[in-house]
């Protein structure tokens, strides 16, 4: 075959191979890396559910092997932590606890494929048996993306700021 003829066939083939995927849609499902926007939505939903002590909603937003730590208690697994939240729900229902504001501030997110490290500060204010309160906590969270359930919190740690 003459070089001109070979070039005539190779050039379109090369163009197709190099540029053929440019118009393809982004991968979806298991191939796609989960996005920052969907993580922010999960964080907002989680914080709202925690503020109102919605155990059923929180249960769906935690991985099975969830780990919760802070300086005041031994580490808690998923069931133990949800039991704690259930106690908060009873206090809210009885009026012994009133949450005026629950806000996540100074948010920093580091995505690592299908996982994310999230740091920030939680400011919570309200009224409890001791009277009005305003507390701040530095928090670090590990979130993982599951195909069946989206972003779920896998681990949490907080430390008192105020």
N, C-alpha and C positions, 0 to 999 in steps of 0.2 A: 504494500500500500504506500502511496506517495505521502510524504510529510504533510502536504497541503490538505489531503483528504483526511488524514489522521487528525490534524489540527481542527478541521471542520467538525468532526464528531466529538473530539475531546473537550473543546471549549464549552459547548453547551452543557455537557455532562459535568464538567468542573464547576460551572456556574450554578447548576442545580444543587450539587453537593455542598458548595460553600454557602449559598444564599437561600437555599430551598426552605430552610426552617425559620426564616425571618418573620414570616407572617403567621406562624403557628401560635395558637393561644397558650397562655401559661399553663403549666401542669396543674392538675386538680386532684382532689382526694388525697390518697396516701403519698403521692409524689410531691405535692405542694408543701412548701415550708409554711407553717402557720404564721399569720401576720400580727403585727403590733396592734392594729385596730381591734381585732377580735380579742386579743389579750386585755386591752383596756376595757372592753365591754364586759369581759368576764370579771375583772377586778371590781368594776362598778356594781355589777350584779351581786358579787360575793359580799362586798361591804354593805350594801343595802340589806341583804338577807341577814347578815350578822347583826346589824343595828336593830333589826326587828326580831332577832332571835328565831329566825325561820329554820328550824331544824331540818325539815323535809327538803327545802331548797339547798341548804348547805351540804346535806348528805350527798346530793347529786353532783356537787362541785368539788368534792374531795376524792383523791385516789384511795383505793382500798388500804394501802399501807401508809396512810397519812401520819406525819410526825409533827407534834406541836410542842415547842419548848419556850420557856421564859425563865427568868431568874427566881421566880417565886415558887415554882412547883416542879415536881419531877416530870420528865417527858410524858406526853399523853399520846395515845393512839387515836384513831378515828372515833371509835365508839365512846371512849372516855371523854374526848373533847366535845362530842355531840351531847353527851350527858351533861357536861358543864353548861353548854348553850341552852339546854332544856331548863336548867335551873334559872338561867337568866330570863327565859321566856315566862316562867312562873312569877318571877319578881316584877317583870314588866306588866303582866296581867293583873297582879295584885296592887300595882301602883307603888311598890316599894323601890322601883327603879324607873326613872324617866330619862330617856335619851333625847336631848335637844339637838345635838349635832354629832355626827360621826364622819370625819373627813380624812382622806388620804392626801397628804401634801408632799412636796419635794420628791416626787416620783422619779425614780431612775430605773430603767429597764434595760437588761442585756439579754438579747435573744441568742440562743445557742441551738440552732436547728429546731427541734421539736420540744425544747425546754427553754425556760426563761428564769433568770434571777431578777427579782424585783425588790427594790429598797425604797424606803420612804419614811414618812413620819405620820402617825395617826394622831389626830386631835379629837378627843371625845369630851363632850360636856353634857351635864344633866343634873339629876337630883337622885340621891340615894338616901339610905337611912341616916347617914351622917350629915346630910344637907347638900347644898350645891357643890358640884365638882367640875374641874376642868383638868384633864390629864393628857399628857403627850407621851407617845412611845415611838422609839425608832424600831422599824420592822424590817425584816429580811424574809423573803418568801421564795420558794421554789415552785414553779408552775410547769406542768408537762401537758403536751397536747396529745390527746387520745382520739383516734379516728371516730370512735363511737360516741364520744361525749364532748369533744372540743377541749378547751383549756380547763384543767383541774389543778387545784392546789395540792402539792405533794408534801410540803414542809413549811414551817413558819417558826420564827423566833422574834421575840420582842424584848426591848429593854426600856425601862422607865426613863424618860427625859424630865418630866415634870409631873 
